[in-house]
Amino acid sequence: MAGSGNSYTTSDLSRKSGDIIAEALRHPVTITQRNKPRLVLLNIEDYERLTRQSDLRVVGTIDSMSDALLDEFEAAVDVYSETEEMVR
């Protein structure tokens, strides 16, 4: 089959779509166009697992930070500010 490893060109995809799809059912396959990665084909189970994992991410704000984490954040900002002033 054309391509190297898990990577195929868009031309490979049009000529060998059945083989590439069969491989994508086993593990993710990268499709390149003009030598740049453009697409990834993966089976539905992997896709659903990835979307479930992304749903677990939580967005927080400074208001929702614990006091300890806020103190740590403010200390890091102070160190950064002092370093920036010394560079100038």
VMD Tcl script that draws the C-alpha trace (Angstrom):
set ca {
  {0.00 0.00 0.00}
  {1.22 3.52 -0.73}
  {2.16 5.85 2.08}
  {4.51 5.41 4.99}
  {3.35 4.10 8.33}
  {0.05 5.66 9.29}
  {0.27 8.54 6.81}
  {-1.19 8.74 3.31}
  {-1.64 11.46 0.72}
  {-4.97 12.68 -0.60}
  {-4.07 10.91 -3.86}
  {-3.58 7.65 -1.93}
  {-7.00 8.18 -0.37}
  {-8.72 8.45 -3.74}
  {-6.91 5.40 -5.14}
  {-6.86 3.12 -2.10}
  {-9.76 4.36 0.03}
  {-10.92 0.88 1.04}
  {-7.49 -0.16 2.35}
  {-6.98 3.15 4.15}
  {-10.42 3.00 5.76}
  {-9.72 -0.58 6.89}
  {-6.49 0.63 8.49}
  {-8.27 3.60 10.11}
  {-10.65 1.14 11.78}
  {-7.62 -0.29 13.61}
  {-5.76 2.96 14.43}
  {-5.78 6.66 13.44}
  {-4.47 7.45 9.96}
  {-3.11 10.84 8.88}
  {-3.99 12.21 5.44}
  {-1.51 14.70 4.01}
  {-1.91 17.25 1.26}
  {1.16 18.89 -0.27}
  {3.31 17.16 2.36}
  {1.37 18.73 5.26}
  {-0.92 16.80 7.63}
  {-4.50 17.86 6.87}
  {-6.87 15.18 8.21}
  {-7.02 12.28 10.62}
  {-9.28 9.28 10.02}
  {-10.19 7.31 13.12}
  {-12.79 4.79 14.15}
  {-16.00 5.93 15.82}
  {-15.05 4.47 19.22}
  {-11.85 6.54 19.33}
  {-13.75 9.62 18.19}
  {-16.44 9.17 20.86}
  {-13.78 8.59 23.54}
  {-12.03 11.82 22.53}
  {-15.26 13.82 22.58}
  {-16.20 12.38 26.00}
  {-12.77 13.34 27.35}
  {-13.13 16.88 26.03}
  {-16.46 17.18 27.83}
  {-14.64 16.57 31.13}
  {-12.70 19.81 30.84}
  {-13.82 22.52 33.21}
  {-13.51 26.24 32.73}
  {-12.73 28.22 35.82}
  {-12.37 31.86 36.73}
  {-10.32 33.68 39.31}
  {-13.48 33.86 41.41}
  {-13.73 30.05 41.47}
  {-10.03 29.47 42.37}
  {-9.16 28.20 45.80}
  {-7.39 30.75 48.02}
  {-4.17 28.72 47.90}
  {-4.19 28.56 44.11}
  {-5.01 32.28 43.85}
  {-2.08 33.09 46.17}
  {0.22 30.94 44.03}
  {-1.04 32.62 40.84}
  {-0.55 36.13 42.26}
  {2.98 35.25 43.42}
  {3.84 33.98 39.93}
  {2.50 37.21 38.38}
  {4.59 39.27 40.82}
  {7.74 37.31 39.93}
  {7.02 37.78 36.23}
  {6.45 41.52 36.69}
  {9.70 41.94 38.62}
  {11.62 39.99 35.96}
  {10.13 42.14 33.20}
  {11.12 45.35 35.01}
  {14.72 44.12 35.42}
  {14.94 43.32 31.69}
  {13.90 46.84 30.69}
}
mol new
graphics top color blue
foreach p $ca { graphics top sphere $p radius 0.5 }
foreach p [lrange $ca 0 end-1] q [lrange $ca 1 end] { graphics top cylinder $p $q radius 0.2 }
display resetview
